[in-house]
């Protein structure tokens, strides 16, 4: 094991000891050898299986068969979740065949940041994660279940499901992905169309045609944003069946993997001899594996919040310094858009996560000794890939090396020596930057600030031609407590246009960008946020800001005494607390923690 990984892991274990021990003590005290429902009253149980078939009622009346919960994010509007439509029937049949019972215990909301991007609804997006966790807990709270299967894919859904699942950490759990849609228009062509539209080269009809050619069928979007980073992390933590993350929906292999996951969870209930509760799967080493996977693949910045919140749900205290320290030793091994032209289907064809995991394990860059949902307990099983041979699902060893070194490389020849995420620090606070998609000549910017309190203000200034110069855009009051921390991905095309014209531009904000944002240098998630008196609220138009993504420095070059004497400016933007349901989320805004502590209002760790 690489000494830095070992050191970071031990530091996490040590600082987490009080909370992790308390969590496991509680969880282990809930576990019981008999079916959970055996302790229920007759009226409770009758309500629990009233809608079941006579056979299922007989099975649930007895104390022999396990009952598996299905928590699903299915809806038929969102491409990523539409493939889950028939999954409950597949799961129920597979579990019945394997000697158990399954019930759909609940559904969780699933919103799409691609639809709400730049819209008022985006201000509910981050908080939907905690709402999903709470909804998961409601479904599981009927306490009828001996294990669970979680069906979710996209940005907030998987973290929310996992946080909720960890409240029921005494149960085994497997996450079932839906898979990415087949490749359509390339992401590079789509990005070019967006920039052409921003400068008036094409109209709305041409832009819509381009977007529709990119997002064209059922399945997850094919770029490497938060959704596909989710799938990677579930596999690196051992919560998916090996090799299942990026298999396209509506294929025989996808269906067989869903059925196999259903049968697999039955093996790990407390009723058998191989009890594997999710509380023990999601351990400190598994969390470190997820961070390593994120860095090695150039994954989404959103997970610098989501992984922190997930860790805290299991009593583990993960912080941004852990990301930063690991980033210095984890090489970037994948080039998937926005870090390169390929999409996740190309990555899968090159060898996918199996080849990546094998490469990391070979060089001591990944913890092998973790509990997983594969037959074998360690990560070695995840260097295998699923195949259908004579209609039978089998796992075989992945290729010895990448089949496309331009998409998936090796430790000996990485795309970059370090991971793509840095912690930024200076007199403007602490934040995050993703430099894996930013070319080296744009990683250092020093320019005057132009201050905005709303992304629409920047877009209007761009359309008026006022931004044809070097500048750093400061977008304030975009943190969790201010307005729910919406993604600001809508700003990428105009800033990209200005960068292509030769201007030095960058973005600094206490908000966040899309997990797919790329070539424009940015410092995001700045803490403390402006709503809580953060230094960014003191920046004035014309102040020179210096940012260096390579060293992790972010400073406003104003005399220290003068800057300290400034009073933070108030939020001048229009009210973001009403309309589109936002008025109902006041409690979420008021209770939200900082981005660095997970941007959560669940208070997962005292």
C-alpha positions as CSV (number, residue, x, y, z in Angstrom):
1,X,0.0,0.0,0.0
2,X,1.3,3.5,-0.9
3,X,2.5,5.1,2.3
4,X,0.4,8.3,1.7
5,X,-2.8,6.3,1.3
6,X,-2.0,4.3,4.4
7,X,-1.3,7.5,6.3
8,X,-4.5,9.2,5.2
9,X,-6.5,6.1,6.0
10,X,-5.1,5.8,9.5
11,X,-5.7,9.5,10.1
12,X,-9.4,9.0,9.1
13,X,-9.7,5.9,11.3
14,X,-8.2,7.8,14.3
15,X,-10.2,10.9,14.0
16,X,-13.4,8.9,13.4
17,X,-13.0,6.5,16.3
18,X,-15.5,8.1,18.7
19,X,-18.3,8.5,16.1
20,X,-17.6,5.3,14.1
21,X,-17.6,3.2,17.3
22,X,-20.8,4.8,18.5
23,X,-22.5,4.1,15.1
24,X,-21.4,0.5,14.9
25,X,-22.3,-0.1,18.5
26,X,-25.9,1.0,17.8
27,X,-26.1,-0.8,14.4
28,X,-24.7,-4.1,15.7
29,X,-27.2,-3.9,18.6
30,X,-30.1,-3.9,16.2
31,X,-29.1,-7.0,14.3
32,X,-30.9,-10.3,15.0
33,X,-30.7,-13.8,13.6
34,X,-34.5,-14.2,13.1
35,X,-36.4,-12.3,10.4
36,X,-36.9,-8.7,11.5
37,X,-40.7,-9.1,11.2
38,X,-40.8,-11.9,13.8
39,X,-41.0,-9.3,16.5
40,X,-44.0,-7.5,15.0
41,X,-47.5,-7.6,16.3
42,X,-50.1,-9.4,14.2
43,X,-51.9,-6.2,13.2
44,X,-48.6,-4.7,12.1
45,X,-47.7,-7.7,10.0
46,X,-51.2,-8.0,8.5
47,X,-50.9,-4.4,7.3
48,X,-47.4,-5.2,6.0
49,X,-48.5,-8.0,3.7
50,X,-52.1,-7.2,3.0
51,X,-51.5,-6.6,-0.7
52,X,-49.3,-9.7,-1.2
53,X,-50.3,-12.9,-2.9
54,X,-51.5,-15.8,-0.8
55,X,-48.1,-17.5,-1.3
56,X,-46.2,-14.4,-0.2
57,X,-48.4,-14.1,2.8
58,X,-47.7,-17.6,3.8
59,X,-43.9,-17.0,3.3
60,X,-44.0,-13.8,5.4
61,X,-46.0,-15.4,8.1
62,X,-43.3,-18.0,8.7
63,X,-39.9,-17.2,10.1
64,X,-37.8,-18.9,7.5
65,X,-37.7,-16.6,4.4
66,X,-36.0,-13.3,4.1
67,X,-38.0,-10.3,2.9
68,X,-36.0,-7.8,0.7
69,X,-37.0,-4.2,0.4
70,X,-36.8,-2.4,-3.0
71,X,-36.3,1.3,-2.9
72,X,-36.6,2.8,-6.4
73,X,-36.1,6.1,-8.0
74,X,-38.1,5.2,-11.1
75,X,-39.9,7.8,-13.1
76,X,-40.5,7.7,-16.8
77,X,-39.6,11.3,-17.6
78,X,-35.9,11.0,-16.7
79,X,-33.8,8.9,-19.1
80,X,-31.6,7.6,-16.4
81,X,-34.4,6.3,-14.2
82,X,-36.9,5.1,-16.9
83,X,-35.1,1.7,-17.2
84,X,-36.1,0.9,-13.7
85,X,-39.7,0.5,-14.8
86,X,-39.6,-3.3,-15.0
87,X,-36.8,-3.9,-12.5
88,X,-39.2,-4.7,-9.5
89,X,-40.8,-7.5,-11.4
90,X,-37.4,-8.9,-12.4
91,X,-36.2,-8.6,-8.8
92,X,-39.3,-10.2,-7.3
93,X,-39.1,-13.2,-9.6
94,X,-35.4,-13.7,-9.0
95,X,-35.8,-13.5,-5.2
96,X,-38.8,-15.9,-5.3
97,X,-36.7,-18.4,-7.3
98,X,-33.9,-18.0,-4.7
99,X,-36.2,-18.6,-1.8
100,X,-37.1,-15.1,-0.6
101,X,-39.7,-12.5,-0.8
102,X,-39.4,-8.9,-2.1
103,X,-41.6,-5.8,-1.7
104,X,-41.3,-2.3,-3.2
105,X,-40.9,-0.5,0.1
106,X,-40.9,3.0,-1.3
107,X,-40.1,5.4,-4.1
108,X,-37.8,8.4,-3.8
109,X,-37.9,11.6,-5.8
110,X,-35.4,11.9,-8.6
111,X,-34.7,15.3,-10.2
112,X,-32.4,16.0,-13.1
113,X,-29.9,18.8,-13.0
114,X,-29.8,18.8,-16.8
115,X,-33.5,19.9,-16.9
116,X,-33.3,22.4,-14.0
117,X,-29.9,23.8,-15.0
118,X,-30.2,27.6,-14.8
119,X,-33.8,27.3,-13.7
120,X,-35.4,28.1,-10.3
121,X,-35.9,24.4,-9.6
122,X,-32.1,23.9,-9.5
123,X,-32.2,25.6,-6.1
124,X,-33.9,22.5,-4.7
125,X,-31.4,20.1,-6.3
126,X,-28.7,19.8,-3.6
127,X,-31.4,19.6,-0.8
128,X,-33.1,16.8,-2.7
129,X,-30.2,14.6,-1.6
130,X,-31.2,14.9,2.1
131,X,-34.9,14.6,1.2
132,X,-34.1,11.4,-0.6
133,X,-32.3,10.1,2.4
134,X,-35.3,10.9,4.6
135,X,-37.7,9.3,2.1
136,X,-35.5,6.2,2.0
137,X,-35.7,6.0,5.8
138,X,-39.5,6.4,5.6
139,X,-39.8,3.4,3.2
140,X,-37.5,1.3,5.4
141,X,-39.0,2.3,8.7
142,X,-41.8,-0.2,8.3
143,X,-39.2,-2.6,9.6
144,X,-40.4,-5.6,7.6
145,X,-37.1,-6.3,5.9
146,X,-33.9,-8.4,6.1
147,X,-32.1,-6.7,3.3
148,X,-32.5,-4.0,0.7
149,X,-31.9,-3.3,-3.0
150,X,-31.5,0.4,-4.0
151,X,-32.3,1.5,-7.5
152,X,-30.8,4.9,-8.3
153,X,-28.3,6.5,-10.7
154,X,-28.1,10.3,-10.9
155,X,-26.5,13.2,-9.0
156,X,-28.3,13.4,-5.6
157,X,-30.2,10.1,-5.8
158,X,-27.4,7.7,-5.1
159,X,-25.8,9.7,-2.3
160,X,-29.3,10.2,-0.8
161,X,-30.2,6.5,-1.0
162,X,-26.8,5.6,0.5
163,X,-27.2,8.0,3.4
164,X,-30.7,6.6,4.1
165,X,-29.5,3.0,3.8
166,X,-26.8,3.7,6.4
167,X,-29.5,4.5,8.9
168,X,-30.5,0.9,8.4
169,X,-26.9,-0.2,8.5
170,X,-27.8,-3.6,10.1
171,X,-29.2,-4.8,6.8
172,X,-27.2,-6.0,3.8
173,X,-27.7,-3.8,0.7
174,X,-26.8,-3.8,-2.9
175,X,-27.1,-0.9,-5.3
176,X,-28.4,-1.6,-8.8
177,X,-27.4,0.8,-11.6
178,X,-29.5,1.4,-14.8
179,X,-26.5,1.9,-17.1
180,X,-25.6,4.7,-19.6
181,X,-27.5,5.3,-22.8
182,X,-25.7,4.4,-26.0
183,X,-23.3,7.0,-27.5
184,X,-24.9,9.8,-29.5
185,X,-23.5,13.1,-30.7
186,X,-20.1,13.5,-29.2
187,X,-19.8,15.7,-26.1
188,X,-17.2,17.9,-27.9
189,X,-19.7,18.6,-30.7
190,X,-22.5,19.3,-28.1
191,X,-20.2,21.8,-26.3
192,X,-19.4,23.5,-29.6
193,X,-23.1,23.9,-30.4
194,X,-23.7,25.5,-27.0
195,X,-20.9,28.0,-27.5
196,X,-22.1,28.7,-31.1
197,X,-25.6,29.4,-29.7
198,X,-24.2,31.7,-27.0
199,X,-22.7,33.9,-29.7
200,X,-25.6,33.7,-32.1
201,X,-24.0,31.5,-34.7
202,X,-26.9,29.0,-34.6
203,X,-30.5,29.4,-33.5
204,X,-32.6,27.6,-30.9
205,X,-33.8,24.9,-33.4
206,X,-30.2,23.9,-34.3
207,X,-29.2,23.9,-30.6
208,X,-32.2,21.7,-29.7
209,X,-31.3,19.3,-32.5
210,X,-27.8,19.0,-31.2
211,X,-28.9,18.5,-27.6
212,X,-31.4,15.9,-28.7
213,X,-28.8,14.0,-30.6
214,X,-26.7,13.9,-27.5
215,X,-29.4,13.0,-25.0
216,X,-31.3,10.6,-27.2
217,X,-32.6,7.5,-25.4
218,X,-33.1,5.7,-22.0
219,X,-30.1,5.6,-19.8
220,X,-27.7,7.8,-17.9
221,X,-26.1,10.7,-19.8
222,X,-22.8,9.5,-21.3
223,X,-20.5,12.3,-20.1
224,X,-18.5,11.8,-16.9
225,X,-20.4,14.0,-14.5
226,X,-21.8,13.3,-11.1
227,X,-24.2,10.5,-12.2
228,X,-21.5,8.4,-13.7
229,X,-19.1,9.3,-10.9
230,X,-21.7,7.9,-8.6
231,X,-21.6,4.5,-10.4
232,X,-17.8,4.4,-10.2
233,X,-17.9,5.1,-6.5
234,X,-20.4,2.4,-5.8
235,X,-18.2,-0.1,-7.5
236,X,-15.0,1.1,-5.8
237,X,-16.8,0.8,-2.4
238,X,-18.0,-2.7,-3.2
239,X,-21.7,-1.9,-3.3
240,X,-22.3,-2.9,-7.0
241,X,-21.8,-6.3,-8.4
242,X,-18.4,-6.3,-10.2
243,X,-18.4,-4.6,-13.6
244,X,-22.0,-3.7,-13.5
245,X,-21.8,0.1,-13.5
246,X,-21.6,0.9,-17.3
247,X,-23.7,-1.8,-18.9
248,X,-26.3,-0.3,-21.2
249,X,-30.0,-0.6,-20.3
250,X,-32.4,-2.9,-22.1
251,X,-29.8,-5.4,-22.9
252,X,-29.8,-9.1,-21.8
253,X,-26.6,-8.5,-19.7
254,X,-28.2,-5.6,-17.9
255,X,-31.2,-7.7,-16.9
256,X,-29.1,-10.6,-15.8
257,X,-27.1,-8.4,-13.6
258,X,-30.2,-7.0,-12.0
259,X,-31.5,-10.5,-11.3
260,X,-28.0,-11.6,-10.0
261,X,-27.9,-8.6,-7.6
262,X,-31.4,-9.6,-6.3
263,X,-30.2,-13.2,-5.5
264,X,-26.9,-12.0,-4.1
265,X,-28.4,-9.9,-1.3
266,X,-30.2,-12.9,0.0
267,X,-26.9,-14.6,0.7
268,X,-25.9,-11.8,3.1
269,X,-28.9,-11.5,5.5
270,X,-28.5,-12.3,9.2
271,X,-30.6,-15.4,8.5
272,X,-27.6,-17.0,6.7
273,X,-23.9,-17.8,7.5
274,X,-22.4,-14.9,5.6
275,X,-23.9,-11.8,7.2
276,X,-22.7,-8.6,5.5
277,X,-24.5,-5.5,6.8
278,X,-23.9,-2.3,4.8
279,X,-22.6,-0.6,8.0
280,X,-19.5,-2.8,7.7
281,X,-19.2,-2.5,3.9
282,X,-19.0,1.3,4.1
283,X,-15.9,1.5,6.3
284,X,-13.0,3.9,6.3
285,X,-11.1,2.0,3.7
286,X,-14.1,1.8,1.4
287,X,-14.5,5.6,1.7
288,X,-10.9,6.1,0.8
289,X,-11.3,3.8,-2.2
290,X,-14.2,6.0,-3.4
291,X,-12.0,9.2,-3.1
292,X,-9.2,7.4,-5.0
293,X,-11.5,6.4,-7.7
294,X,-12.8,9.9,-8.0
295,X,-9.3,11.3,-8.4
296,X,-8.0,8.6,-10.7
297,X,-10.9,9.1,-13.1
298,X,-11.2,12.9,-12.9
299,X,-14.7,12.7,-11.3
300,X,-17.3,15.2,-10.2
301,X,-16.5,18.0,-7.7
302,X,-19.9,17.5,-6.2
303,X,-18.6,14.4,-4.4
304,X,-16.3,16.6,-2.3
305,X,-19.7,17.3,-0.5
306,X,-21.6,14.0,-1.1
307,X,-18.8,11.7,0.0
308,X,-18.3,13.8,3.1
309,X,-22.0,13.4,3.9
310,X,-22.0,9.7,3.1
311,X,-19.0,9.1,5.4
312,X,-20.6,11.0,8.2
313,X,-23.8,8.9,7.9
314,X,-21.6,5.9,8.8
315,X,-19.7,7.7,11.6
316,X,-16.7,8.5,9.5
317,X,-15.1,12.0,9.5
318,X,-13.8,12.7,6.0
319,X,-12.5,16.2,5.2
320,X,-11.2,18.1,2.2
321,X,-7.5,17.8,3.3
322,X,-7.9,14.0,2.8
323,X,-9.0,14.6,-0.8
324,X,-6.0,17.0,-1.3
325,X,-3.4,14.7,0.2
326,X,-4.6,11.8,-1.8
327,X,-4.7,13.9,-5.0
328,X,-1.0,14.4,-4.7
329,X,-0.2,10.7,-5.2
330,X,-3.2,9.3,-7.2
331,X,-2.5,9.6,-11.0
332,X,-5.2,10.5,-13.4
333,X,-5.8,7.3,-15.5
334,X,-9.0,8.2,-17.4
335,X,-9.9,10.8,-20.0
336,X,-13.7,10.9,-20.2
337,X,-15.5,14.1,-21.1
338,X,-15.1,16.8,-19.9
339,X,-11.5,15.6,-19.3
340,X,-11.2,14.3,-22.8
341,X,-13.3,13.5,-25.9
342,X,-14.4,10.0,-24.9
343,X,-17.7,9.1,-23.2
344,X,-18.4,6.4,-20.6
345,X,-19.2,3.8,-23.3
346,X,-15.7,4.3,-24.8
347,X,-14.2,4.0,-21.3
348,X,-16.2,0.8,-20.8
349,X,-15.0,-0.6,-24.2
350,X,-11.4,0.3,-23.2
351,X,-11.6,-2.0,-20.2
352,X,-13.7,0.1,-17.9
353,X,-13.6,0.0,-14.1
354,X,-12.2,-3.5,-14.1
355,X,-9.0,-2.6,-15.8
356,X,-8.8,0.6,-13.7
357,X,-9.2,-1.3,-10.4
358,X,-6.7,-4.0,-11.4
359,X,-4.2,-1.2,-12.3
360,X,-4.7,0.6,-9.0
361,X,-4.4,-2.7,-7.0
362,X,-1.3,-3.7,-8.8
363,X,0.5,-0.5,-7.7
364,X,-0.8,-0.4,-4.1
365,X,-3.1,2.5,-4.8
366,X,-6.3,0.9,-3.6
367,X,-7.4,-1.0,-0.5
368,X,-8.0,-4.6,-1.4
369,X,-9.1,-5.8,2.1
370,X,-12.7,-4.4,2.3
371,X,-16.0,-6.2,2.6
372,X,-18.0,-6.2,-0.7
373,X,-21.2,-7.6,-2.2
374,X,-19.2,-9.9,-4.5
375,X,-18.8,-13.5,-3.6
376,X,-15.2,-12.9,-2.6
377,X,-14.9,-10.2,0.1
378,X,-12.0,-8.1,-1.2
379,X,-11.6,-5.8,-4.2
380,X,-9.9,-8.5,-6.3
381,X,-13.3,-9.6,-7.6
382,X,-13.7,-6.2,-9.2
383,X,-11.0,-6.8,-11.6
384,X,-13.4,-9.1,-13.3
385,X,-16.1,-8.3,-15.9
386,X,-19.5,-9.9,-16.4
387,X,-20.4,-11.7,-19.6
388,X,-23.2,-13.8,-21.0
389,X,-21.9,-17.1,-22.3
390,X,-24.6,-19.5,-23.5
391,X,-27.2,-17.3,-21.8
392,X,-25.4,-17.8,-18.4
393,X,-23.9,-14.9,-16.4
394,X,-20.3,-15.4,-15.7
395,X,-17.4,-13.2,-14.6
396,X,-14.0,-13.4,-16.3
397,X,-10.7,-11.6,-15.8
398,X,-10.5,-8.2,-17.5
399,X,-7.9,-7.6,-20.2
400,X,-4.3,-7.3,-18.8
401,X,-4.1,-3.7,-20.0
402,X,-6.3,-1.0,-21.5
403,X,-7.6,-1.6,-25.0
404,X,-7.5,2.1,-25.7
405,X,-4.6,4.0,-23.9
406,X,-6.0,7.3,-25.1
407,X,-9.0,6.8,-22.9
408,X,-7.8,4.6,-20.1
409,X,-4.1,4.7,-19.3
410,X,-1.7,3.1,-16.8
411,X,0.2,4.2,-13.7
412,X,3.4,4.1,-15.7
413,X,2.0,6.4,-18.3
414,X,-0.8,8.5,-16.6
415,X,-2.5,11.5,-18.1
416,X,-1.4,13.5,-15.1
417,X,0.8,12.6,-12.2
418,X,-1.8,13.8,-9.6
419,X,-5.6,13.6,-9.3
420,X,-7.7,16.3,-10.7
421,X,-9.1,17.9,-7.5
422,X,-7.3,20.5,-5.3
423,X,-8.3,22.2,-2.1
424,X,-7.9,26.0,-2.7
425,X,-7.0,28.2,0.2
426,X,-6.2,31.8,0.9
427,X,-7.7,35.0,2.2
428,X,-11.0,34.2,0.3
429,X,-11.4,31.0,2.3
430,X,-11.2,27.3,1.4
431,X,-12.7,25.9,-1.8
432,X,-12.4,23.2,-4.4
433,X,-11.0,23.3,-7.9
434,X,-11.1,20.6,-10.6
435,X,-8.1,21.1,-12.9
436,X,-8.1,17.8,-14.8
437,X,-10.1,19.4,-17.7
438,X,-8.3,22.8,-17.6
439,X,-5.4,23.2,-19.9
440,X,-2.1,24.1,-18.2
441,X,-2.0,27.6,-19.8
442,X,-5.3,28.4,-18.1
443,X,-4.5,27.1,-14.6
444,X,-3.0,30.4,-13.4
445,X,-5.1,33.6,-13.7
446,X,-4.7,37.0,-12.2
447,X,-7.3,39.6,-13.2
448,X,-9.8,42.2,-11.9
449,X,-12.9,40.9,-10.3
450,X,-16.4,41.6,-11.7
451,X,-18.9,40.9,-9.0
452,X,-22.3,39.3,-9.5
453,X,-25.0,38.1,-7.1
454,X,-26.9,36.1,-9.7
455,X,-25.8,34.1,-12.7
456,X,-28.4,35.9,-14.8
457,X,-26.5,39.1,-14.2
458,X,-23.3,37.6,-15.8
459,X,-25.3,36.3,-18.8
460,X,-26.8,39.7,-19.4
461,X,-23.4,41.4,-19.2
462,X,-22.1,38.8,-21.7
463,X,-24.9,39.5,-24.1
464,X,-24.3,43.3,-23.8
465,X,-20.6,42.7,-24.8
466,X,-19.3,44.0,-21.5
467,X,-17.1,41.0,-20.8
468,X,-14.6,41.2,-23.7
469,X,-11.6,41.5,-21.4
470,X,-9.5,39.6,-18.8
471,X,-11.6,39.2,-15.6
472,X,-12.5,36.9,-12.8
473,X,-16.2,36.5,-12.3
474,X,-17.2,36.5,-8.6
475,X,-20.6,34.9,-8.2
476,X,-21.7,35.5,-4.5
477,X,-24.4,34.2,-2.3
478,X,-24.7,30.8,-4.0
479,X,-24.0,28.7,-1.0
480,X,-26.3,26.2,0.7
481,X,-27.8,28.7,3.2
482,X,-28.2,31.5,0.7
483,X,-30.2,29.8,-2.1
484,X,-29.6,26.0,-1.9
485,X,-26.3,26.1,-3.9
486,X,-27.5,25.6,-7.4
487,X,-25.1,24.5,-10.1
488,X,-23.8,27.3,-12.3
489,X,-23.1,25.2,-15.3
490,X,-25.1,27.6,-17.5
491,X,-22.1,30.0,-17.3
492,X,-19.7,27.5,-18.9
493,X,-20.6,28.3,-22.6
494,X,-20.2,32.1,-22.4
495,X,-17.0,31.9,-20.3
496,X,-15.7,29.3,-22.7
497,X,-16.4,31.6,-25.6
498,X,-14.4,34.4,-23.9
499,X,-11.5,32.0,-23.1
500,X,-11.4,30.8,-26.7
501,X,-11.1,34.5,-27.8
502,X,-7.9,34.7,-25.8
503,X,-9.1,36.4,-22.7
504,X,-7.9,35.3,-19.3
505,X,-11.2,34.4,-17.4
506,X,-12.1,32.4,-14.4
507,X,-14.9,31.8,-11.9
508,X,-14.8,32.2,-8.2
509,X,-17.9,31.3,-6.1
510,X,-19.3,29.9,-2.9
511,X,-21.6,27.9,-5.2
512,X,-20.9,24.9,-7.3
513,X,-20.5,23.9,-10.9
514,X,-21.7,20.9,-12.7
515,X,-19.9,17.6,-12.3
516,X,-19.3,17.9,-16.1
517,X,-17.8,21.4,-16.1
518,X,-14.5,21.6,-17.7
519,X,-12.1,23.9,-19.4
520,X,-12.8,27.2,-17.6
521,X,-10.7,27.5,-14.4
522,X,-12.9,27.9,-11.3
523,X,-12.7,27.9,-7.6
524,X,-16.0,26.7,-6.1
525,X,-17.6,25.7,-2.8
526,X,-15.7,28.6,-1.0
527,X,-16.2,28.4,2.8
528,X,-17.4,30.2,4.8
529,X,-20.1,31.0,2.3
530,X,-21.2,34.7,1.8
531,X,-24.4,34.2,3.7
532,X,-22.3,33.3,6.7
533,X,-20.0,36.3,6.4
534,X,-17.5,34.7,4.1
535,X,-14.7,36.9,2.7
536,X,-16.0,36.6,-0.8
537,X,-18.8,39.0,0.2
538,X,-16.1,41.7,0.7
539,X,-14.7,41.6,-2.8
540,X,-15.4,44.7,-4.9
541,X,-15.4,45.3,-8.7
542,X,-11.9,45.9,-9.8
543,X,-10.1,44.1,-6.9
544,X,-7.3,42.0,-8.3
545,X,-7.8,38.3,-7.6
546,X,-5.0,35.8,-8.1
547,X,-5.7,32.1,-8.4
548,X,-3.3,29.3,-9.0
549,X,-4.9,25.9,-9.5
550,X,-1.4,24.2,-9.5
551,X,-0.5,25.4,-6.0
552,X,-4.0,25.7,-4.6
553,X,-3.8,29.4,-3.8
554,X,-6.7,31.8,-4.1
555,X,-6.3,35.4,-2.8
556,X,-7.6,38.9,-3.4
557,X,-4.7,41.2,-3.7
558,X,-5.9,44.0,-1.4
559,X,-4.1,45.5,1.5
560,X,-4.7,43.2,4.5
561,X,-5.8,45.9,6.9
562,X,-8.1,47.5,4.3
563,X,-9.7,44.1,3.4
564,X,-10.2,43.1,7.0
565,X,-11.9,46.5,7.7
566,X,-14.4,46.0,4.9
567,X,-18.0,45.1,5.9
568,X,-19.4,42.1,3.9
569,X,-21.8,43.5,1.3
570,X,-25.4,42.3,1.4
571,X,-27.0,40.1,-1.2
572,X,-28.5,42.4,-3.9
573,X,-30.0,39.7,-6.0
574,X,-33.7,39.0,-6.4
575,X,-35.3,36.8,-3.8
576,X,-34.5,33.1,-4.2
577,X,-36.7,31.8,-1.5
578,X,-40.1,31.7,-3.1
579,X,-41.7,30.0,-6.1
580,X,-41.1,26.6,-7.7
581,X,-41.5,25.0,-4.2
582,X,-38.6,26.9,-2.7
583,X,-40.7,28.4,0.0
584,X,-41.0,24.9,1.5
585,X,-37.3,24.4,1.9
586,X,-36.6,27.2,4.3
587,X,-35.7,24.8,7.0
588,X,-33.2,23.1,4.8
589,X,-31.5,26.4,4.0
590,X,-31.4,27.5,7.6
591,X,-30.0,24.2,8.9
592,X,-27.5,23.5,6.1
593,X,-23.9,22.9,7.1
594,X,-20.9,24.1,5.1
595,X,-19.9,22.6,1.8
596,X,-16.8,21.3,3.5
597,X,-18.9,19.3,6.0
598,X,-21.2,17.9,3.4
599,X,-23.8,20.7,2.9
600,X,-26.3,18.7,4.9
601,X,-29.0,19.5,7.4
602,X,-29.2,16.0,8.7
603,X,-26.5,16.6,11.4
604,X,-25.1,13.2,10.8
605,X,-22.3,13.6,13.3
606,X,-22.7,15.6,16.6
